[in-house]
Amino acid sequence: MKTTVRGVILQLNETQKLFFDNLMVRYCAAVRWSFKRLLDGWKVQDIRISVQAKFSLNSRQANDAVYDAQVTIKSQYELVKLHYENAKAKVELRAKRIAKTKLPAKIAKLQKRLEKEQRKLTKWQHYVECNTFPPVVFGGKKLFLERCKGNITREEWQEARSYRYLSRGDKTKGGNLNTRLYQLDGHIYLDIAAEPVQTGKSVRYNRITVPIYLAHKPSKKTGKINGINYRQMILDYLKTGNAYQIEILRRDGKYYIHVTVNEETVGPYNLRGVVGVDTNPGGLGVALADYLGQYRDSQWIDRGEWTYARSNRRTNLIGEEAKKLVALAKETGYALAVENLKFKNHKSVTAKFNRMSHGFVWSKFLEYLDRCAAREEVPVIRVKPAFTSVIGILKYRHMYDISNHESAGYVIARRGLGFNHEKIPKVLLDKLIKKKTKFKQMTNWQQWSTVQKAVLAKIKKLTKRKVKSLGSLQVHRKNVLGIG
């Protein structure tokens, strides 16, 4: 598990600033030059040799620049595939909606949207068939257009294109040969290779040493570290001699440092049960099930602020909630079970839903949960998300008198324990299913889908309104099932 710790470089004099600026200019230019030569079909080793001579970089710096360009190209190819698959899925979904719609005004509106999505599909299909990708603008397309219009100066444009330097680590060279970190008298220093010096037959490099500050949060009252002591984590890691990566970034005249290390985690412990977590934009449905799958407890954690809080606060709130869930699992000796969600923009949804789902940052929550759980040795089980809410509402909500999201969390917990086949309650079979022989031949998910459609049809008949979800089942349950 890779962990990146942020810091800032302190007390730079003019000579040192000039060196860092010059190094970033040469490194970023080397990345752009390597990127172009890789697309032209040059051999990687030939590019490395040329970069070293052309941009006055040592062999490791040249290798890092070429590697940086290779990663950029690989990521662009992956993005083209992802955009193509999403565009194709959107076109297919839009065509199905048009086929089902009968209103001429709505058909015209959907057709206009379909034409726009087909143009996007054609564009991405062209890149897939030609095995290429859209032009890459180092510095940003938006800023490039501003430069073309003359809205920004040449210096501002160059600043945006030469703001970073990357140095990969090497375990055989003490962690990182070009850019080292070490501690002396309670302070942390960055030691970086500067200009080469010929000494006989060998070449040595002068070194520039600057103090740095690695972020950590000591309490103003007690002096203890709030959360994880990342500074100490890096200092302990340096003692192991393992490889670590350093990235130096320049923003608004300040020089920041990102130190990336491989954080080792310990294997899981004996499983006593599972905590199921149903993730929603407005909060979490949490339910506990013992090793037999029996219900133990549940709660709805309301976190409506996630949908509108500013980015930094939202990130902090999500991290705190992930930490609390991991603490609950560790205290009870349970594992954590979450839905194995795939984050794709492959459906045409409303602008309101897009804003809500993007603001919540689903992937960030699951990422934080995985990281906190790994540090606390709590196993995380990912389960299929299909029909968790449907099964929870139809089977467990009334049984345990819990909310929709809590019941979905309970289904997730049971699924994490291996209870993938949920039987249909007898009352639902008797009241809603007529062709029982055909029903028994269906898969479990087909059965639940059939029951869901039958319930929605009953609610629609009772309310005389179009119904899309099971949210109102609790109100109409007796009438739907014909009981009471």
C-alpha positions as CSV (number, residue, x, y, z in Angstrom):
1,M,0.0,0.0,0.0
2,K,1.5,3.3,-1.2
3,T,1.3,6.3,1.2
4,T,2.3,9.8,0.2
5,V,3.3,12.3,2.9
6,R,3.3,16.0,2.1
7,G,5.8,18.6,3.3
8,V,7.4,21.9,2.4
9,I,11.0,22.9,1.7
10,L,12.2,25.6,4.2
11,Q,14.8,28.4,4.1
12,L,15.9,28.4,0.4
13,N,18.5,31.0,-0.6
14,E,18.6,32.6,-4.0
15,T,21.3,30.1,-5.3
16,Q,19.2,27.1,-4.2
17,K,16.0,28.5,-5.7
18,L,17.9,29.1,-9.0
19,F,19.1,25.5,-8.9
20,F,15.6,24.0,-8.2
21,D,14.0,26.2,-10.9
22,N,16.7,25.2,-13.5
23,L,16.3,21.5,-12.6
24,M,12.6,21.6,-13.0
25,V,12.9,23.3,-16.3
26,R,15.3,20.7,-17.6
27,Y,13.4,17.8,-16.2
28,C,9.9,18.8,-17.5
29,A,11.4,19.6,-20.9
30,A,13.0,16.1,-20.9
31,V,9.6,14.6,-20.2
32,R,7.9,16.5,-23.0
33,W,10.8,15.6,-25.4
34,S,10.7,11.9,-24.4
35,F,6.9,11.8,-24.8
36,K,7.2,13.0,-28.4
37,R,10.0,10.5,-29.2
38,L,8.1,7.6,-27.7
39,L,5.2,8.4,-30.0
40,D,7.6,8.6,-32.9
41,G,8.7,5.0,-32.2
42,W,12.2,5.6,-30.8
43,K,13.8,2.8,-28.7
44,V,13.6,3.6,-24.9
45,Q,17.3,3.2,-24.4
46,D,18.1,5.6,-27.2
47,I,15.8,8.1,-25.7
48,R,17.5,7.8,-22.3
49,I,20.9,8.3,-23.7
50,S,19.8,11.4,-25.8
51,V,17.9,12.9,-22.8
52,Q,21.0,12.6,-20.6
53,A,23.2,14.6,-23.0
54,K,20.5,17.0,-24.4
55,F,19.2,18.2,-21.0
56,S,22.3,17.8,-18.8
57,L,20.7,15.2,-16.5
58,N,22.5,12.2,-14.9
59,S,21.5,8.7,-15.9
60,R,18.9,8.2,-13.1
61,Q,17.3,11.6,-13.8
62,A,17.1,10.7,-17.5
63,N,15.5,7.3,-16.7
64,D,12.9,9.0,-14.4
65,A,12.0,11.5,-17.1
66,V,11.5,8.8,-19.7
67,Y,9.5,6.7,-17.2
68,D,7.3,9.8,-16.5
69,A,6.6,10.1,-20.3
70,Q,5.8,6.3,-20.5
71,V,3.3,6.5,-17.7
72,T,1.6,9.5,-19.3
73,I,1.2,7.7,-22.6
74,K,-0.1,4.5,-20.9
75,S,-2.7,6.5,-18.9
76,Q,-3.9,8.3,-22.1
77,Y,-4.6,4.9,-23.8
78,E,-6.5,3.7,-20.7
79,L,-8.6,6.9,-20.7
80,V,-9.5,6.5,-24.4
81,K,-10.8,2.9,-23.7
82,L,-12.8,4.1,-20.7
83,H,-14.3,7.1,-22.5
84,Y,-15.2,4.8,-25.5
85,E,-16.9,2.2,-23.2
86,N,-18.9,4.9,-21.3
87,A,-20.0,6.7,-24.5
88,K,-21.1,3.4,-26.1
89,A,-23.1,2.5,-23.0
90,K,-24.8,5.9,-23.0
91,V,-25.8,5.6,-26.6
92,E,-27.3,2.2,-26.0
93,L,-29.2,3.3,-22.9
94,R,-30.5,6.4,-24.7
95,A,-31.8,4.3,-27.6
96,K,-33.7,2.0,-25.3
97,R,-35.3,5.0,-23.6
98,I,-36.4,6.4,-27.0
99,A,-37.9,3.0,-27.9
100,K,-40.0,2.9,-24.7
101,T,-41.2,6.5,-24.9
102,K,-44.5,7.4,-26.7
103,L,-44.7,11.1,-26.2
104,P,-43.5,13.0,-29.4
105,A,-42.1,16.0,-27.4
106,K,-40.0,13.7,-25.2
107,I,-38.8,11.6,-28.1
108,A,-37.6,14.8,-29.9
109,K,-35.7,15.8,-26.7
110,L,-34.2,12.4,-26.3
111,Q,-33.2,12.2,-29.9
112,K,-31.4,15.5,-29.7
113,R,-29.4,14.2,-26.7
114,L,-28.7,10.9,-28.5
115,E,-27.2,12.7,-31.5
116,K,-24.8,14.5,-29.2
117,E,-23.8,11.3,-27.5
118,Q,-23.3,9.6,-30.9
119,R,-20.9,12.3,-31.9
120,K,-18.9,11.7,-28.8
121,L,-19.0,7.9,-29.5
122,T,-17.7,8.5,-33.0
123,K,-14.8,10.6,-31.7
124,W,-13.7,8.0,-29.2
125,Q,-14.2,5.1,-31.6
126,H,-11.9,6.8,-34.1
127,Y,-9.1,6.9,-31.4
128,V,-9.7,3.3,-30.5
129,E,-9.6,2.1,-34.1
130,C,-6.5,4.2,-34.9
131,N,-4.8,3.2,-31.6
132,T,-4.2,6.9,-30.8
133,F,-5.4,9.4,-28.2
134,P,-6.2,13.2,-28.2
135,P,-3.3,15.7,-28.2
136,V,-1.7,16.1,-24.8
137,V,-1.0,19.7,-23.7
138,F,1.6,19.9,-21.0
139,G,0.6,22.8,-18.9
140,G,-3.1,22.4,-19.5
141,K,-5.4,23.0,-22.5
142,K,-7.3,25.8,-20.8
143,L,-4.1,27.7,-20.0
144,F,-2.8,27.0,-23.6
145,L,-5.9,28.7,-25.1
146,E,-5.4,31.6,-22.7
147,R,-1.8,31.9,-23.9
148,C,-3.0,31.8,-27.6
149,K,-5.4,34.7,-26.9
150,G,-2.7,36.7,-25.2
151,N,-4.4,36.6,-21.8
152,I,-1.4,35.3,-20.0
153,T,2.3,36.1,-20.4
154,R,5.0,33.8,-21.8
155,E,6.5,33.5,-18.3
156,E,3.2,32.3,-16.8
157,W,2.9,29.7,-19.5
158,Q,6.5,28.4,-19.0
159,E,5.8,28.4,-15.2
160,A,2.8,26.0,-15.8
161,R,5.0,23.7,-17.9
162,S,8.0,23.4,-15.6
163,Y,6.9,23.2,-12.0
164,R,7.9,19.6,-10.9
165,Y,10.7,17.2,-10.5
166,L,10.4,13.5,-9.8
167,S,13.0,11.1,-8.3
168,R,12.2,7.4,-8.0
169,G,13.8,5.3,-5.3
170,D,16.2,2.4,-5.4
171,K,16.5,-0.1,-2.5
172,T,20.1,-1.0,-3.6
173,K,21.2,2.6,-3.2
174,G,19.9,3.3,0.3
175,G,16.4,4.3,-0.7
176,N,17.0,7.1,-3.2
177,L,20.4,8.0,-4.7
178,N,19.7,11.4,-6.3
179,T,17.4,12.8,-3.6
180,R,17.9,11.6,0.0
181,L,16.1,12.4,3.2
182,Y,17.9,12.2,6.6
183,Q,17.4,13.4,10.2
184,L,19.9,15.4,12.2
185,D,19.5,17.0,15.6
186,G,15.7,16.6,15.4
187,H,15.4,18.2,12.0
188,I,14.8,16.6,8.6
189,Y,16.9,17.5,5.6
190,L,16.6,17.0,1.9
191,D,19.9,16.2,0.1
192,I,19.8,16.4,-3.7
193,A,22.5,15.8,-6.3
194,A,23.6,19.0,-8.1
195,E,26.3,19.7,-10.7
196,P,28.7,16.9,-11.6
197,V,32.4,17.1,-10.7
198,Q,35.1,15.0,-12.5
199,T,37.4,13.3,-10.0
200,G,39.9,11.2,-11.9
201,K,38.1,8.5,-13.9
202,S,34.9,8.8,-11.9
203,V,32.2,11.5,-11.7
204,R,30.9,12.8,-8.4
205,Y,28.1,15.2,-7.7
206,N,28.0,18.2,-5.5
207,R,25.1,18.1,-3.0
208,I,22.6,20.7,-2.0
209,T,21.1,20.3,1.5
210,V,17.9,22.1,2.6
211,P,15.7,21.7,5.7
212,I,12.1,20.4,5.1
213,Y,9.0,20.2,7.2
214,L,6.8,17.1,7.0
215,A,3.1,17.6,7.9
216,H,1.8,16.3,11.2
217,K,-0.8,17.6,13.6
218,P,0.3,18.0,17.2
219,S,-2.4,19.0,19.7
220,K,-2.1,22.5,21.0
221,K,-3.3,21.4,24.5
222,T,-1.6,18.1,25.0
223,G,1.2,18.1,22.4
224,K,0.2,14.7,21.2
225,I,-0.2,13.9,17.6
226,N,-3.7,14.0,16.2
227,G,-4.3,11.0,14.1
228,I,-1.3,9.2,12.4
229,N,2.1,10.6,12.9
230,Y,3.2,10.7,9.3
231,R,6.5,12.4,10.1
232,Q,7.5,9.6,12.4
233,M,6.3,7.1,9.8
234,I,8.8,8.5,7.2
235,L,11.6,8.6,9.8
236,D,11.0,4.9,10.7
237,Y,10.8,4.0,7.0
238,L,14.2,5.6,6.3
239,K,15.8,3.3,8.8
240,T,14.7,0.3,6.7
241,G,16.7,1.4,3.7
242,N,13.7,0.6,1.4
243,A,13.1,2.6,-1.8
244,Y,11.1,5.8,-1.5
245,Q,10.0,8.3,-4.2
246,I,10.3,12.1,-3.9
247,E,8.4,14.7,-6.0
248,I,9.2,18.4,-5.7
249,L,6.5,20.8,-6.8
250,R,6.6,24.6,-7.1
251,R,3.4,26.6,-6.4
252,D,3.1,30.3,-5.9
253,G,6.8,30.7,-5.2
254,K,6.9,28.0,-2.6
255,Y,8.5,24.5,-3.0
256,Y,6.6,21.5,-1.7
257,I,7.7,17.9,-1.3
258,H,5.8,14.7,-1.6
259,V,7.4,11.6,-0.2
260,T,5.9,8.2,-1.3
261,V,6.6,5.0,0.6
262,N,5.3,1.5,0.6
263,E,3.4,1.1,3.8
264,E,3.4,-2.6,4.9
265,T,0.2,-4.0,6.4
266,V,-0.4,-7.1,8.5
267,G,-2.8,-9.9,7.6
268,P,-6.4,-10.2,9.0
269,Y,-7.3,-11.7,12.4
270,N,-9.9,-14.3,13.4
271,L,-13.4,-13.4,12.1
272,R,-16.2,-13.2,14.6
273,G,-18.7,-11.4,12.3
274,V,-19.1,-8.6,9.7
275,V,-20.0,-4.9,9.8
276,G,-22.0,-4.2,6.6
277,V,-21.8,-0.6,5.3
278,D,-24.3,0.8,2.8
279,T,-22.9,4.0,1.3
280,N,-25.2,6.8,0.4
281,P,-24.7,10.5,-0.5
282,G,-26.5,11.6,2.8
283,G,-24.9,9.1,5.2
284,L,-24.2,5.4,5.9
285,G,-26.4,2.5,6.8
286,V,-24.4,0.3,9.2
287,A,-25.5,-3.2,10.4
288,L,-23.7,-5.9,12.4
289,A,-24.1,-9.6,11.8
290,D,-22.4,-12.4,13.7
291,Y,-20.6,-15.3,12.1
292,L,-23.9,-17.2,11.7
293,G,-25.4,-14.2,9.8
294,Q,-27.8,-13.3,12.6
295,Y,-28.7,-9.6,13.1
296,R,-27.0,-8.0,16.1
297,D,-27.3,-4.2,15.8
298,S,-27.6,-1.4,13.2
299,Q,-27.6,2.4,13.0
300,W,-28.1,5.2,10.4
301,I,-25.2,7.7,10.4
302,D,-26.6,10.9,9.0
303,R,-23.9,12.9,7.1
304,G,-25.9,15.2,4.9
305,E,-23.0,17.7,5.0
306,W,-21.1,15.4,2.6
307,T,-23.2,16.6,-0.3
308,Y,-22.5,20.4,0.0
309,A,-19.3,20.9,2.2
310,R,-16.3,22.4,0.5
311,S,-13.7,19.9,-0.8
312,N,-11.2,20.0,2.1
313,R,-13.9,19.7,4.7
314,R,-15.6,16.9,2.9
315,T,-12.4,15.0,2.6
316,N,-11.8,15.4,6.3
317,L,-15.3,14.3,7.2
318,I,-15.1,11.2,5.0
319,G,-11.7,10.3,6.6
320,E,-13.1,10.7,10.1
321,E,-16.1,8.5,9.4
322,A,-14.0,5.8,7.8
323,K,-11.8,5.8,10.9
324,K,-14.8,5.4,13.2
325,L,-16.1,2.5,11.2
326,V,-12.7,0.7,11.4
327,A,-12.6,1.4,15.2
328,L,-16.1,-0.2,15.5
329,A,-15.0,-3.3,13.6
330,K,-11.8,-3.6,15.6
331,E,-13.6,-3.3,18.9
332,T,-16.1,-6.0,18.0
333,G,-13.6,-8.2,16.3
334,Y,-15.7,-8.0,13.1
335,A,-14.6,-7.6,9.4
336,L,-15.9,-4.8,7.2
337,A,-18.1,-5.5,4.2
338,V,-18.7,-2.9,1.5
339,E,-20.2,-2.8,-2.0
340,N,-17.8,-3.5,-4.8
341,L,-18.8,-0.3,-6.7
342,K,-17.4,0.4,-10.2
343,F,-17.0,4.2,-10.8
344,K,-18.0,4.7,-14.4
345,N,-19.7,7.6,-16.1
346,H,-21.6,5.2,-18.4
347,K,-25.2,6.3,-17.7
348,S,-27.1,9.4,-18.8
349,V,-28.5,10.7,-15.6
350,T,-29.9,14.0,-14.4
351,A,-27.7,17.0,-13.6
352,K,-29.0,16.9,-10.0
353,F,-27.8,13.3,-9.5
354,N,-24.5,14.0,-11.1
355,R,-23.9,16.9,-8.7
356,M,-24.9,14.7,-5.7
357,S,-22.9,11.6,-6.7
358,H,-19.8,13.6,-7.6
359,G,-19.9,15.7,-4.4
360,F,-19.9,12.6,-2.2
361,V,-16.8,11.1,-3.8
362,W,-17.7,7.5,-3.4
363,S,-14.3,6.2,-4.4
364,K,-12.5,8.5,-1.9
365,F,-14.6,7.0,1.0
366,L,-13.9,3.4,0.0
367,E,-10.2,4.3,-0.5
368,Y,-10.0,5.8,3.0
369,L,-11.8,2.9,4.5
370,D,-9.4,0.4,2.9
371,R,-6.4,2.4,4.1
372,C,-7.6,2.8,7.7
373,A,-8.6,-0.9,7.8
374,A,-5.2,-2.1,6.6
375,R,-3.4,-0.1,9.2
376,E,-5.6,-1.5,12.0
377,E,-5.4,-5.1,10.6
378,V,-9.2,-5.2,9.9
379,P,-10.1,-7.2,6.8
380,V,-12.3,-5.6,4.2
381,I,-14.7,-7.7,2.1
382,R,-16.1,-6.4,-1.1
383,V,-19.4,-7.8,-2.2
384,K,-21.6,-7.5,-5.3
385,P,-24.0,-4.5,-4.8
386,A,-26.9,-6.0,-6.8
387,F,-30.3,-5.9,-5.1
388,T,-29.0,-5.2,-1.6
389,S,-31.5,-2.4,-1.0
390,V,-34.4,-4.4,-2.6
391,I,-33.7,-7.5,-0.4
392,G,-33.2,-5.3,2.7
393,I,-36.5,-3.5,2.3
394,L,-38.6,-6.5,1.3
395,K,-37.2,-9.0,3.7
396,Y,-35.5,-7.4,6.7
397,R,-36.8,-3.9,7.2
398,H,-40.1,-4.9,8.8
399,M,-38.6,-7.9,10.5
400,Y,-36.1,-5.9,12.6
401,D,-37.9,-2.5,12.4
402,I,-34.9,-0.7,10.9
403,S,-34.5,1.8,8.1
404,N,-34.0,1.1,4.4
405,H,-30.3,1.8,4.5
406,E,-29.7,-0.2,7.7
407,S,-31.5,-3.2,6.1
408,A,-29.3,-2.8,3.0
409,G,-26.3,-2.8,5.3
410,Y,-27.5,-6.0,6.9
411,V,-27.8,-7.7,3.5
412,I,-24.2,-6.5,2.7
413,A,-23.0,-8.0,6.0
414,R,-24.6,-11.3,5.3
415,R,-23.2,-11.4,1.8
416,G,-19.8,-10.7,3.2
417,L,-20.2,-13.9,5.3
418,G,-21.1,-15.9,2.2
419,F,-24.9,-15.8,2.4
420,N,-25.4,-14.9,-1.3
421,H,-28.7,-16.8,-1.7
422,E,-31.5,-14.9,0.1
423,K,-34.7,-16.9,0.3
424,I,-38.0,-15.1,-0.6
425,P,-40.2,-14.8,2.5
426,K,-43.3,-17.1,2.3
427,V,-45.7,-14.2,2.7
428,L,-44.3,-12.6,-0.5
429,L,-44.5,-15.8,-2.4
430,D,-48.1,-16.5,-1.4
431,K,-49.4,-13.0,-2.0
432,L,-47.5,-11.8,-5.1
433,I,-46.3,-14.9,-7.1
434,K,-48.9,-16.9,-9.1
435,K,-46.7,-19.0,-11.4
436,K,-44.6,-20.6,-8.7
437,T,-43.2,-23.5,-10.8
438,K,-41.7,-21.0,-13.3
439,F,-40.6,-18.8,-10.4
440,K,-38.6,-21.6,-8.8
441,Q,-36.5,-22.1,-12.0
442,M,-35.3,-18.5,-11.9
443,T,-32.0,-17.4,-10.4
444,N,-32.1,-15.7,-7.0
445,W,-31.6,-12.2,-8.4
446,Q,-34.3,-12.8,-11.0
447,Q,-36.7,-13.9,-8.3
448,W,-36.0,-10.7,-6.3
449,S,-36.5,-8.6,-9.5
450,T,-39.8,-10.3,-10.1
451,V,-41.0,-9.7,-6.5
452,Q,-39.9,-6.0,-6.8
453,K,-41.9,-5.5,-10.0
454,A,-44.9,-7.1,-8.4
455,V,-44.7,-4.9,-5.3
456,L,-44.3,-1.7,-7.4
457,A,-47.2,-2.6,-9.6
458,K,-49.4,-3.1,-6.4
459,I,-48.3,0.3,-5.0
460,K,-49.0,2.0,-8.3
461,K,-52.5,0.5,-8.4
462,L,-53.2,1.7,-4.9
463,T,-51.8,5.2,-5.2
464,K,-52.7,5.8,-8.9
465,R,-49.2,7.2,-9.3
466,K,-46.0,6.2,-11.1
467,V,-43.7,4.4,-8.6
468,K,-40.0,3.8,-9.2
469,S,-38.7,2.8,-5.8
470,L,-39.7,0.7,-2.7
471,G,-39.4,3.7,-0.4
472,S,-43.1,3.9,0.3
473,L,-43.6,0.1,0.9
474,Q,-43.7,0.5,4.7
475,V,-46.7,2.8,4.4
476,H,-48.6,0.5,2.0
477,R,-47.3,-2.8,3.2
478,K,-50.5,-4.2,4.6
479,N,-52.6,-3.2,1.6
480,V,-50.0,-4.6,-0.8
481,L,-49.8,-8.0,1.0
482,G,-53.5,-8.0,1.9
483,I,-52.9,-8.6,5.6
484,G,-54.2,-6.9,8.7
